[in-house]
Amino acid sequence: MDEDKKTPRKASFMYSMKAVFWSFFGLRRKSDFDSDSAQLNPVHIVIAAVICVAIFIALLMTVVRFVVSK
Protein backbone atom coordinates (compact mmCIF):
# COMPACT_ATOMS: atom_id res chain seq x y z
CA MET A 1 0.00 0.00 0.00
CA ASP A 2 1.08 3.50 -0.69
CA GLU A 3 0.95 5.56 2.51
CA ASP A 4 0.97 8.87 0.64
CA LYS A 5 -2.51 8.20 -0.74
CA LYS A 6 -4.11 7.80 2.70
CA THR A 7 -6.71 10.40 3.55
CA PRO A 8 -6.08 12.21 6.84
CA ARG A 9 -8.30 11.20 9.72
CA LYS A 10 -10.89 13.80 10.67
CA ALA A 11 -10.53 15.35 14.11
CA SER A 12 -13.19 14.99 16.79
CA PHE A 13 -15.31 17.86 18.09
CA MET A 14 -13.33 17.91 21.36
CA TYR A 15 -10.10 18.34 19.40
CA SER A 16 -11.74 21.30 17.64
CA MET A 17 -12.73 22.76 21.03
CA LYS A 18 -9.13 22.41 22.22
CA ALA A 19 -7.79 24.08 19.07
CA VAL A 20 -10.20 27.01 19.42
CA PHE A 21 -9.45 27.37 23.14
CA TRP A 22 -5.69 27.58 22.61
CA SER A 23 -6.20 29.91 19.65
CA PHE A 24 -7.94 32.40 21.97
CA PHE A 25 -4.60 32.75 23.77
CA GLY A 26 -2.45 32.55 20.64
CA LEU A 27 -0.60 29.51 21.95
CA ARG A 28 -0.61 27.19 18.93
CA ARG A 29 2.51 25.45 17.71
CA LYS A 30 3.33 25.62 14.02
CA SER A 31 3.18 21.82 13.76
CA ASP A 32 -0.30 21.79 15.35
CA PHE A 33 -1.48 24.50 12.96
CA ASP A 34 -0.22 22.53 9.95
CA SER A 35 -1.92 19.32 11.05
CA ASP A 36 -5.12 21.19 11.93
CA SER A 37 -5.58 22.49 8.41
CA ALA A 38 -5.83 18.91 7.13
CA GLN A 39 -7.91 17.45 9.97
CA LEU A 40 -10.33 20.01 11.39
CA ASN A 41 -13.91 20.23 10.21
CA PRO A 42 -14.93 23.85 9.51
CA VAL A 43 -18.42 23.29 10.96
CA HIS A 44 -16.87 22.04 14.21
CA ILE A 45 -14.63 25.12 14.35
CA VAL A 46 -17.57 27.52 13.97
CA ILE A 47 -19.63 25.72 16.63
CA ALA A 48 -16.64 25.52 18.99
CA ALA A 49 -15.89 29.22 18.48
CA VAL A 50 -19.48 30.22 19.28
CA ILE A 51 -19.42 28.10 22.45
CA CYS A 52 -16.06 29.55 23.56
CA VAL A 53 -17.21 33.12 22.91
CA ALA A 54 -20.39 32.52 24.93
CA ILE A 55 -18.33 31.12 27.83
CA PHE A 56 -15.92 34.06 27.61
CA ILE A 57 -18.75 36.62 27.68
CA ALA A 58 -20.44 34.85 30.61
CA LEU A 59 -17.14 34.86 32.49
CA LEU A 60 -16.61 38.57 31.85
CA MET A 61 -20.15 39.40 32.96
CA THR A 62 -19.66 37.38 36.16
CA VAL A 63 -16.41 39.16 36.98
CA VAL A 64 -17.95 42.58 36.32
CA ARG A 65 -20.98 41.82 38.50
CA PHE A 66 -18.70 40.59 41.26
CA VAL A 67 -16.51 43.71 41.13
CA VAL A 68 -19.44 46.14 40.92
CA SER A 69 -21.28 44.52 43.82
CA LYS A 70 -18.38 45.08 46.23
C-alpha positions as CSV (number, residue, x, y, z in Angstrom):
1,M,0.0,0.0,0.0
2,D,1.1,3.5,-0.7
3,E,0.9,5.6,2.5
4,D,1.0,8.9,0.6
5,K,-2.5,8.2,-0.7
6,K,-4.1,7.8,2.7
7,T,-6.7,10.4,3.5
8,P,-6.1,12.2,6.8
9,R,-8.3,11.2,9.7
10,K,-10.9,13.8,10.7
11,A,-10.5,15.3,14.1
12,S,-13.2,15.0,16.8
13,F,-15.3,17.9,18.1
14,M,-13.3,17.9,21.4
15,Y,-10.1,18.3,19.4
16,S,-11.7,21.3,17.6
17,M,-12.7,22.8,21.0
18,K,-9.1,22.4,22.2
19,A,-7.8,24.1,19.1
20,V,-10.2,27.0,19.4
21,F,-9.4,27.4,23.1
22,W,-5.7,27.6,22.6
23,S,-6.2,29.9,19.6
24,F,-7.9,32.4,22.0
25,F,-4.6,32.8,23.8
26,G,-2.4,32.5,20.6
27,L,-0.6,29.5,21.9
28,R,-0.6,27.2,18.9
29,R,2.5,25.4,17.7
30,K,3.3,25.6,14.0
31,S,3.2,21.8,13.8
32,D,-0.3,21.8,15.3
33,F,-1.5,24.5,13.0
34,D,-0.2,22.5,9.9
35,S,-1.9,19.3,11.0
36,D,-5.1,21.2,11.9
37,S,-5.6,22.5,8.4
38,A,-5.8,18.9,7.1
39,Q,-7.9,17.5,10.0
40,L,-10.3,20.0,11.4
41,N,-13.9,20.2,10.2
42,P,-14.9,23.9,9.5
43,V,-18.4,23.3,11.0
44,H,-16.9,22.0,14.2
45,I,-14.6,25.1,14.3
46,V,-17.6,27.5,14.0
47,I,-19.6,25.7,16.6
48,A,-16.6,25.5,19.0
49,A,-15.9,29.2,18.5
50,V,-19.5,30.2,19.3
51,I,-19.4,28.1,22.5
52,C,-16.1,29.5,23.6
53,V,-17.2,33.1,22.9
54,A,-20.4,32.5,24.9
55,I,-18.3,31.1,27.8
56,F,-15.9,34.1,27.6
57,I,-18.8,36.6,27.7
58,A,-20.4,34.9,30.6
59,L,-17.1,34.9,32.5
60,L,-16.6,38.6,31.9
61,M,-20.1,39.4,33.0
62,T,-19.7,37.4,36.2
63,V,-16.4,39.2,37.0
64,V,-18.0,42.6,36.3
65,R,-21.0,41.8,38.5
66,F,-18.7,40.6,41.3
67,V,-16.5,43.7,41.1
68,V,-19.4,46.1,40.9
69,S,-21.3,44.5,43.8
70,K,-18.4,45.1,46.2
